């Protein structure tokens, strides 16, 4: 199952300047024509047409709710009330180094949330994203990825409970396209309800979906109270009633800010503005601000680094405390879109509830504005405040004056002292402190990806037994292929300044690199179960984190009849430990590739094209002996470089948030049915796969083994 067409079209980002707007429809007479079929109902640029726009909006909302026989009963249930103020959601990769400290062997959720509070104004929820882009390397399914997290399901449940104590709700993730990995004994919907209860989560994020199946709501309600559904796509209008939230992904606004269709139908429905590949989120922030809606904070995009700039962080920090404090106003008061302002590039929405009036303002201009911005009718006993700057205002001739940064936000409050609240002074002081931190720098932020150094192995004069000598010409031009899935390639930064990756369609990209290769000897075969057993007996090696270590062994012994099969269920550090004991090291990916291709750059170790009898094509559904296919040897006589199992290489890299390694060769296993799976089956000698690293329990796989090399004297 592939993602729907709407996702392919909506994820292409506009230029970083972010100033392209949707044009609303107008009739030839100059009258306004509403376009409610759009996700953001565009507004006319001419203020003279705004009353007609609001009138048509109100009429359409009334007619639509009547046609739908709209029932908002689920929004009144107290267990779902949290979703109404769920303004800031973090999309969290569970392999993010900010979430789990591999060396200390512990989750670092407290520091993650503290950083979110300092940089973004705090999170109201987070999505615990788990499987993609790793899933498909072996048979583990999406639910196994939660089971194999540190501490298992109980460990993830503790995370959810800790977050809830901090006022942060937690979503688990569902990938409906996962149809080809290990199957559960229950249907997916039943598993979702069971997993929601086991993990104690508050919501389910429906990846690639606009809505969940009808029976999912009842299954969740029976399993755990208060679990909401939030789809990546836009749910049909008839599903607003039972889907409390949705992504507002790739929505293009009009120059005069438009109205979010779903928020207009149901004010308590939360939509999170998100545009994953953009480096400039000003328009999204303004859309959320004018609609009383939310934002998705997403910087680690499946292993690609797409940072929020300093200005956008400042804007979100300023708006979130206001949204949270006045959540009842934004979700239940009277909303008047597009009230007149005193400046051409400044737009405002008015929110009223009793004696409370609040205006959210946006500056569409690329320069700051200052001075009179809004005309008000003063009311006796009413006080006025600039909630962004955190200061009280005195109307000048009925005009409220303030400053709004370039492409920034403003907010005015009018209320009698009795409606301000006892802690209002503290709130105002906190807003002033936040405003003093404002940073208008919109420059793109990058992270440096570095190769993790390892200790060199000794250089030998005589190659060890069981190895094959490889003598490259010194300088070699290598052509490498990699499918640049959303996790990117050798660098964590995306590929262009527009903020989207050209290869979103998962094209294979060619890399040309000139490398220096000195003589080395490479193991004739991958390390086998028998080899690894000798190592264990000689060293009594036990990994510090033993989860899934040699999972396929029985009673501490290799499986019967598989002594000469490649050892699997070992992680990168397990492989390094074996190599050190053997006086060797892991090959670099360049050494691995040259050993597989020789000097002629052939497609596969045996030549060109896949065929039977040269490698493990997966016919048996398992590994095969490492010397089962002598006709598949490389030019230098190396066995088992294609199919059977992926192989670790000494290529670990990190940008401080994402660790990864390059694996080579492919394996016998192929997960079919979705292009979101890792490519399976035998892979060409030039083919490299970026494998995101997390911790040993997940990094150990049933389809990844290794071989070793030694350096030779020249």
C-alpha positions in Angstrom: 0.0 0.0 0.0 1.5 3.3 -1.1 0.7 6.8 0.2 -2.2 8.5 -1.4 -1.7 11.0 -4.1 -2.6 13.9 -1.9 0.5 13.3 0.2 2.8 13.4 -2.8 1.3 16.7 -4.0 1.0 18.4 -0.6 4.5 17.8 0.6 6.3 19.8 -2.1 7.4 23.0 -0.4 7.1 26.6 -1.6 10.3 28.7 -1.8 11.8 29.5 1.5 10.5 33.1 1.3 7.1 31.6 1.9 5.1 34.4 0.3 3.2 32.5 -2.3 -0.6 32.6 -1.5 -3.7 31.0 -2.8 -6.0 33.3 -4.8 -9.7 33.2 -3.8 -12.4 32.9 -6.4 -14.3 36.1 -7.4 -17.2 36.5 -9.8 -17.0 38.7 -12.8 -19.3 41.2 -11.0 -16.7 41.7 -8.3 -18.7 39.8 -5.7 -17.0 37.1 -3.6 -17.4 33.4 -4.3 -16.6 31.1 -1.3 -14.4 28.1 -1.9 -15.3 25.7 0.9 -13.9 22.7 -1.0 -10.4 23.9 -0.1 -8.7 22.9 3.2 -8.1 26.6 3.9 -11.1 28.6 2.6 -9.3 31.5 1.0 -10.2 35.1 1.8 -10.5 38.1 -0.5 -7.7 40.7 -0.4 -10.2 43.6 -0.6 -11.5 44.5 2.9 -14.7 45.7 1.3 -15.5 42.0 0.6 -14.8 40.7 4.1 -18.4 41.1 5.4 -19.7 39.0 2.4 -16.9 36.5 3.1 -18.0 36.1 6.7 -21.7 35.9 5.8 -21.0 33.1 3.3 -18.8 31.3 5.8 -21.6 31.4 8.4 -24.2 30.2 5.9 -22.0 27.4 4.6 -21.2 26.2 8.2 -24.9 26.1 9.1 -26.0 24.3 6.0 -23.1 21.8 6.2 -23.7 20.9 9.8 -27.4 20.4 9.0 -26.7 18.2 6.0 -24.3 16.1 8.1 -26.7 16.0 11.0 -23.6 16.9 12.9 -23.3 15.3 16.3 -20.6 16.8 18.6 -21.2 14.4 21.5 -17.6 13.1 21.6 -16.3 16.7 22.0 -18.3 17.1 25.2 -16.8 14.0 26.9 -14.4 15.1 29.6 -11.8 12.4 28.7 -11.3 14.1 25.3 -11.2 17.6 26.6 -7.3 17.7 26.5 -7.3 17.6 22.7 -9.0 21.0 22.5 -5.8 22.8 23.9 -3.3 20.4 22.2 -1.7 23.3 20.4 2.0 22.2 20.1 2.8 18.6 19.0 6.3 17.3 18.7 7.0 14.7 16.0 9.6 12.6 17.8 11.8 10.0 16.2 12.4 7.3 18.9 15.9 6.8 17.5 16.7 10.5 18.2 19.7 10.8 20.4 17.9 13.5 22.4 15.3 10.9 23.4 17.6 8.0 24.5 21.2 8.1 25.8 22.8 5.0 24.3 26.0 5.2 26.4 24.1 5.7 29.7 21.4 3.2 28.7 18.5 5.4 29.7 15.7 7.6 28.2 16.3 11.3 28.4 12.7 12.5 28.2 13.0 15.1 31.0 15.8 17.0 29.2 14.0 16.6 25.9 10.9 18.3 27.4 13.0 20.9 29.1 14.7 21.8 25.8 11.3 22.0 24.1 10.1 24.4 26.8 13.1 26.6 26.4 13.2 26.6 22.6 9.6 26.2 21.5 7.5 27.2 24.5 6.8 23.6 25.4 4.9 20.7 23.9 1.3 19.7 24.6 1.8 16.3 23.0 4.3 14.2 21.1 4.2 11.4 18.6 6.4 8.4 19.4 7.4 7.6 15.9 8.9 4.1 15.7 9.4 1.9 12.6 9.8 3.8 9.3 12.4 4.2 7.7 13.9 1.1 9.4 11.1 -1.3 8.9 11.5 -4.0 6.3 15.1 -4.9 7.0 13.8 -8.1 8.8 10.4 -9.6 9.6 9.7 -7.5 12.7 6.4 -5.6 12.3 5.5 -2.1 13.5 4.2 -3.4 16.9 7.5 -5.2 17.4 9.3 -1.9 17.2 7.5 -0.8 20.3 8.1 -4.1 22.0 11.8 -3.9 21.3 12.4 -0.4 22.6 14.5 -0.1 25.8 12.5 -1.5 28.7 10.0 -3.1 26.3 6.3 -2.0 26.4 6.6 -1.2 30.1 9.5 1.2 29.3 7.5 3.0 26.7 4.5 3.1 29.0 6.7 4.8 31.7 7.6 7.4 29.1 3.9 8.1 28.4 3.1 8.4 32.1 6.1 10.7 32.8 5.1 12.9 29.9 1.5 13.1 31.3 2.9 14.2 34.7 4.5 17.1 32.8 1.2 17.9 31.1 2.3 16.4 27.8 0.1 13.8 26.0 1.5 11.0 24.0 0.5 9.4 20.6 1.5 6.0 19.3 1.8 5.6 15.6 0.0 3.3 13.2 1.4 2.4 9.7 -1.5 0.8 7.7 0.9 0.0 4.9 2.8 -2.5 7.0 1.3 -5.6 5.4 4.3 -7.8 4.7 6.3 -8.3 7.9 5.6 -10.8 10.7 1.8 -11.1 11.1 0.1 -10.8 14.5 -2.6 -13.3 15.6 -5.1 -10.4 15.7 -6.3 -7.9 13.1 -4.5 -4.6 13.1 -7.4 -2.7 14.7 -7.6 -5.0 17.6 -3.8 -4.8 18.0 -4.0 -1.0 18.0 -6.5 -1.0 20.8 -4.4 -3.6 22.7 -1.2 -1.6 22.2 -2.9 1.7 23.2 -3.9 0.1 26.5 -0.5 -1.5 27.0 1.4 1.8 26.3 -1.1 4.0 28.2 -1.1 6.5 25.3 -3.6 9.3 24.7 -3.8 9.3 20.9 -3.1 7.3 17.8 -1.5 9.0 14.8 -2.8 7.5 11.6 0.1 7.6 9.2 -0.9 8.2 5.6 -4.6 8.0 6.6 -7.3 10.6 6.5 -9.5 8.7 8.9 -9.6 5.4 10.9 -12.0 2.6 10.3 -15.4 3.0 11.9 -14.9 0.2 14.4 -11.6 1.6 15.7 -13.3 4.2 17.8 -15.4 1.6 19.7 -12.4 -0.7 20.1 -10.3 2.1 21.6 -13.1 3.3 23.9 -13.3 -0.3 25.3 -9.6 -0.5 25.8 -8.6 2.8 27.2 -10.6 6.0 27.9 -9.7 9.3 26.1 -7.6 8.0 23.2 -8.1 10.4 20.2 -7.5 9.7 16.5 -5.4 12.1 14.4 -4.8 11.5 10.8 -2.0 12.6 8.5 -4.6 13.5 5.9 -7.7 15.6 6.1 -10.7 13.6 7.3 -13.9 13.9 5.4 -16.3 16.4 7.0 -18.5 13.6 8.3 -15.6 12.3 10.3 -14.8 15.5 12.2 -17.3 14.2 14.8 -15.1 11.2 15.8 -11.6 12.4 14.9 -10.6 15.1 17.4 -7.6 16.2 15.5 -5.9 16.1 12.1 -2.8 17.4 10.3 -3.0 20.5 8.3 -0.2 19.4 6.0 1.0 21.5 3.2 -2.0 23.9 3.3 -1.5 27.0 1.3 -3.1 30.2 2.7 -4.4 33.2 0.9 -2.7 36.6 1.3 -5.6 37.8 3.5 -5.5 34.8 5.9 -8.2 32.3 5.2 -10.2 30.0 7.5 -9.4 26.4 8.2 -12.4 24.5 7.0 -12.4 21.9 9.7 -11.9 24.4 12.5 -14.8 26.5 11.2 -17.1 23.5 11.2 -15.9 22.3 14.7 -14.0 24.9 16.8 -12.8 22.1 19.1 -11.2 20.1 16.3 -7.4 20.6 16.6 -5.4 20.9 13.4 -1.6 20.9 13.5 0.0 23.0 10.7 3.0 21.1 9.3 5.2 21.3 6.3 8.0 18.9 6.9 10.6 20.1 4.4 10.3 23.8 4.9 12.9 25.9 6.7 10.5 28.8 7.0 7.3 28.3 9.0 6.1 31.9 9.3 3.0 31.4 7.1 2.1 28.2 8.9 2.4 30.0 12.3 0.3 32.8 11.1 -2.4 30.4 9.8 -2.5 28.7 13.2 -2.6 32.0 15.0 -5.5 33.5 13.0 -7.5 30.2 13.3 -6.9 29.4 17.0 -5.2 26.2 15.9 -1.9 24.3 16.5 1.5 23.6 15.1 3.6 20.4 14.6 7.2 20.8 15.6 9.2 18.4 13.4 13.0 18.9 12.9 14.3 15.3 12.8 12.4 14.2 9.6 13.1 10.4 9.6 16.8 11.1 10.0 17.0 14.3 7.9 17.6 17.5 9.8 15.2 20.3 9.0 15.6 22.7 11.8 13.3 25.5 12.8 15.0 28.9 12.6 15.4 31.2 15.5 12.6 33.6 14.4 10.0 30.8 14.1 10.9 29.4 17.5 10.5 32.9 18.9 7.0 33.2 17.3 5.8 29.9 18.6 7.2 30.7 22.1 5.2 33.9 22.1 1.8 32.5 20.9 1.6 29.3 22.8 1.1 30.7 26.3 -1.7 32.9 25.0 -3.4 30.0 23.2 -3.2 27.9 26.3 -4.5 30.6 28.7 -7.4 31.5 26.4 -8.1 28.0 25.0 -11.8 28.3 26.0 -12.0 31.5 24.0 -10.4 30.0 20.9 -12.5 26.9 21.0 -15.8 28.2 22.3 -16.1 32.0 21.9 -17.4 34.0 19.0 -14.8 34.0 16.1 -14.9 36.9 13.7 -12.4 36.4 10.9 -10.8 39.4 9.2 -11.8 42.5 11.1 -10.4 45.8 9.8 -6.9 47.0 10.8 -5.1 50.3 10.3 -2.3 48.8 8.1 -2.5 47.2 4.6 -0.3 44.2 5.5 -1.7 43.6 8.9 -4.7 41.3 9.3 -6.7 40.4 12.5 -9.2 37.9 13.8 -11.5 38.9 16.7 -12.4 36.4 19.5 -15.1 37.4 22.0 -16.7 35.8 25.0 -18.8 37.9 27.3 -16.7 41.0 28.3 -13.5 39.5 26.9 -12.2 40.6 23.5 -9.0 39.3 22.0 -7.5 40.1 18.6 -4.9 37.9 16.9 -2.9 39.8 14.3 -0.4 38.9 11.7 2.0 41.0 9.6 2.3 39.6 6.1 5.0 42.2 5.2 8.7 41.4 5.1 9.4 44.5 7.2 8.4 45.3 10.7 5.4 47.5 11.4 4.9 49.9 14.3 2.3 52.4 15.5 -1.5 52.4 15.3 -2.7 49.0 14.2 -6.3 48.5 15.4 -9.2 50.8 16.1 -11.4 49.9 19.1 -14.5 51.2 20.6 -13.5 51.9 24.2 -15.7 50.5 27.0 -15.9 52.0 30.4 -13.7 50.0 32.9 -12.0 48.1 30.1 -8.2 47.7 30.1 -6.0 47.0 27.0 -2.9 44.9 26.7 -0.3 43.9 24.1 0.0 40.2 25.0 3.0 39.5 22.8 5.0 42.4 24.3 3.6 41.7 27.8 2.5 45.3 28.5 -0.6 47.4 29.2 -1.7 49.8 26.4 -3.5 53.2 26.5 -5.6 53.7 23.4 -4.7 56.8 21.5 -7.8 58.2 20.0 -9.4 54.8 20.1 -6.4 53.2 18.4 -4.2 50.5 19.8 -0.5 50.9 19.0 2.1 48.2 19.0 5.0 46.8 17.0 4.9 43.6 15.0 8.1 42.0 13.6 8.6 41.2 9.9 6.2 38.4 9.1 5.4 38.2 12.8 2.5 38.1 15.2 0.5 40.5 17.4 -2.1 40.1 20.1 -4.4 42.7 21.8 -6.6 42.0 24.8 -9.5 44.1 26.0 -11.2 43.2 29.3 -12.4 44.6 32.6 -10.0 44.0 35.5 -12.5 41.4 36.9 -12.0 39.2 33.9 -8.2 39.2 33.9 -7.6 36.6 36.5 -5.5 36.7 39.7 -2.3 35.6 38.0 -2.6 37.9 35.1 0.3 40.1 36.2 2.6 37.1 36.4 1.4 36.0 33.0 2.1 39.5 31.5 5.6 39.5 33.1 6.3 36.1 31.6 5.2 37.3 28.2 7.5 40.3 28.5 10.4 38.1 29.4 9.7 35.8 26.4 9.4 38.8 24.1 12.8 40.0 25.3 14.3 36.8 23.9 12.9 37.4 20.5 15.3 36.6 17.7 14.3 37.6 14.2 17.1 35.6 12.5 15.4 33.4 9.8 18.7 31.8 8.6 18.7 28.1 8.0 20.3 26.0 10.8 22.4 23.0 9.9 24.0 20.1 11.7 27.4 18.6 10.9 27.4 14.9 10.2 30.7 13.3 11.2 32.2 9.8 10.8 32.7 8.2 14.1 36.4 7.3 14.5 37.5 3.8 15.6 40.8 2.5 16.8 43.0 1.2 13.9 43.9 -2.5 13.7 47.5 -3.6 13.3 48.9 -3.8 9.7 50.1 -7.4 8.9 52.7 -8.7 6.6 51.0 -12.1 6.1 47.2 -12.4 5.6 45.4 -14.6 8.2 44.0 -17.9 7.1 40.5 -17.7 5.7 41.0 -14.3 4.2 41.4 -13.1 0.6 43.9 -10.5 -0.4 42.7 -7.4 -2.1 45.2 -4.9 -3.6 43.4 -1.8 -4.9 45.4 0.6 -7.1 45.6 3.1 -4.3 43.2 5.7 -5.7 39.9 4.3 -6.9 36.8 5.9 -8.3 33.7 4.3 -6.8 30.2 4.7 -8.0 27.6 4.1 -5.2 23.9 3.9 -5.4 21.5 4.7 -2.6 17.7 5.1 -2.5 17.4 8.5 -0.9 14.4 7.8 1.1 13.3 10.5 3.6 16.1 9.6 5.9 18.6 11.1 3.3 22.1 9.9 2.5 25.5 10.5 4.0 24.5 13.9 5.3 21.6 14.7 7.5 20.9 18.1 5.9 18.4 18.1 3.1 19.5 18.7 -0.5 18.4 22.2 -1.4 17.4 25.6 0.0 13.7 25.2 -0.9 13.4 22.8 2.0 12.2 19.6 0.2 14.1 16.6 -1.0 14.2 16.1 -4.7 14.1 12.4 -4.2 10.8 12.2 -2.3 9.6 9.7 -4.9 12.4 7.4 -3.6 14.6 7.6 -6.6 18.0 5.9 -6.6 20.7 8.5 -6.5 24.3 7.9 -7.9 27.3 9.0 -5.8 30.7 9.3 -7.4 33.6 9.3 -4.9 37.3 9.0 -5.3 38.8 7.1 -2.4 42.2 5.9 -1.3 42.3 2.2 -0.6 45.4 0.5 0.7 46.0 -3.3 0.6 43.8 -5.4 2.9 42.7 -8.9 3.4 38.9 -9.6 3.7 37.2 -12.6 5.2 36.4 -15.1 2.6 33.0 -15.6 4.1 30.8 -13.7 6.6 31.4 -14.7 10.2 29.4 -17.8 10.8 27.5 -19.1 13.9 30.4 -21.5 14.5 33.0 -18.8 14.3 31.0 -16.7 16.7 30.6 -19.6 19.1 34.4 -20.0 19.3 34.7 -16.3 20.1 32.1 -16.5 22.9 33.9 -19.5 24.5 37.3 -17.8 24.2 36.2 -14.5 25.7 33.0 -15.1 27.6 31.7 -12.0 25.8 28.4 -10.7 27.0 27.0 -7.4 25.7 26.1 -4.8 28.2 22.6 -4.7 26.8 21.7 -8.3 25.9 18.3 -7.7 24.4 17.8 -9.8 21.2 21.5 -10.9 21.3 21.8 -14.1 19.2 18.0 -14.4 19.4 18.0 -17.3 16.9 20.3 -19.4 19.1 18.8 -22.2 21.2 20.1 -22.8 24.7 23.2 -20.8 24.0 24.0 -22.9 20.9 23.7 -22.2 17.2 20.5 -23.6 15.6 20.8 -27.2 14.6 22.2 -27.5 11.1 23.2 -23.8 10.9 26.7 -23.8 12.1 27.9 -22.6 8.7 25.2 -20.0 8.3 26.1 -16.3 8.9 25.7 -15.2 12.4 22.9 -12.7 12.8 21.2 -10.9 15.7 24.4 -9.0 16.4 24.7 -5.3 16.5 27.6 -3.1 15.3 29.4 -3.2 18.7 29.0 -7.0 18.9 30.6 -7.3 15.5 33.4 -4.9 16.5 34.1 -7.0 19.6 34.5 -10.1 17.5 36.8 -8.3 15.1 39.0 -7.0 17.9 39.3 -10.5 19.4 40.3 -11.8 15.9 42.9 -9.1 15.5 40.8 -7.5 12.7 38.3 -4.8 12.1 35.1 -4.3 10.2 35.6 -3.2 6.5 34.7 0.3 5.5 31.9 0.4 3.0 34.4 1.4 0.3 36.6 -1.7 1.1 33.5 -3.9 1.1 32.4 -2.5 -2.3 35.8 -2.9 -3.9 36.1 -6.5 -2.7 32.7 -7.2 -4.3 33.3 -5.5 -7.6 37.0 -5.7 -8.2 38.5 -3.2 -10.5 35.9 -3.4 -13.3 33.0 -1.9 -11.3 30.7 -4.9 -12.1 27.1 -4.9 -11.1 27.2 -8.0 -8.9 30.1 -10.0 -7.6 29.7 -12.6 -10.4 29.0 -10.1 -13.2 25.8 -8.7 -14.4 22.2 -9.6 -13.6 20.5 -11.7 -11.0 20.0 -15.3 -11.7 19.5 -18.6 -9.8 22.4 -20.4 -8.4 24.6 -17.5 -7.6 23.1 -16.2 -4.3 20.4 -16.7 -1.8 17.3 -15.4 -3.5 15.0 -16.1 -0.6 13.5 -19.3 -1.8 13.9 -21.0 1.5 12.8 -18.0 3.6 16.0 -18.2 5.7 19.7 -17.9 5.5 21.9 -20.4 3.7 25.5 -21.7 4.3 28.1 -19.1 3.5 29.7 -21.2 0.8 26.5 -22.5 -0.8 27.0 -20.4 -4.0 30.5 -20.7 -5.3 29.4 -19.3 -8.7 28.5 -16.1 -6.9 32.1 -15.3 -5.7 33.7 -11.9 -6.5 36.7 -11.5 -8.8 39.0 -12.1 -5.9 37.2 -15.1 -4.7 35.1 -13.7 -1.8 31.9 -15.6 -1.0 28.4 -14.4 0.0 28.6 -10.7 -0.8 25.1 -10.6 -2.2 21.8 -11.8 -0.7 21.8 -14.1 2.4 22.4 -11.3 4.9 23.1 -7.6 5.0 26.6 -6.8 6.3 27.7 -4.2 8.8 30.5 -1.8 7.6 32.7 0.5 9.6 30.7 3.6 8.6 29.0 4.9 11.7 28.0 8.5 11.5 26.2 11.0 13.7 25.0 14.5 13.6 24.3 14.5 17.4 20.6 13.7 16.9 20.7 10.8 14.4 23.2 7.9 14.3 23.4 5.7 11.3 25.5 3.1 9.6 25.7 1.9 6.0 24.9 -1.7 5.4 25.7 -3.6 2.2 24.7 -6.7 0.2 21.0 -7.2 0.8 19.5 -10.3 2.3 17.2 -13.2 1.6 14.2 -11.3 3.1 12.0 -8.9 1.2 9.0 -7.0 2.7 6.6 -6.4 -0.2 3.6 -4.2 -0.7 4.9 -0.8 0.2 7.7 1.4 -1.0 8.1 2.6 2.6 9.9 -0.6 3.5 13.7 -0.9 3.2 14.7 -2.4 -0.1 15.0 -6.2 0.4 16.4 -9.1 -1.4 19.9 -9.3 -3.1 21.4 -5.8 -3.8 24.0 -4.8 -6.4 27.6 -4.5 -5.2 27.3 -0.7 -5.5 24.1 -0.4 -3.5 24.3 1.2 0.0 21.5 1.4 2.5 21.3 4.0 5.3 20.4 2.1 8.5 19.3 4.3 11.4 20.8 3.2 14.7 18.9 3.2 18.0 20.1 0.8 20.7 21.1 -2.9 20.6 17.6 -4.4 21.1 16.5 -2.8 17.8 19.8 -2.7 15.9 20.3 -6.4 16.2 18.3 -8.0 13.3 17.7 -11.4 11.9 19.1 -10.4 8.5 22.3 -8.5 9.3 25.7 -10.2 9.8 29.2 -9.1 9.2 32.7 -10.0 7.9 36.1 -8.6 8.9 39.3 -7.3 7.3 42.9 -6.8 8.2 45.3 -4.1 6.9 48.3 -5.4 5.0 51.7 -3.9 4.6 52.1 -2.3 1.2 
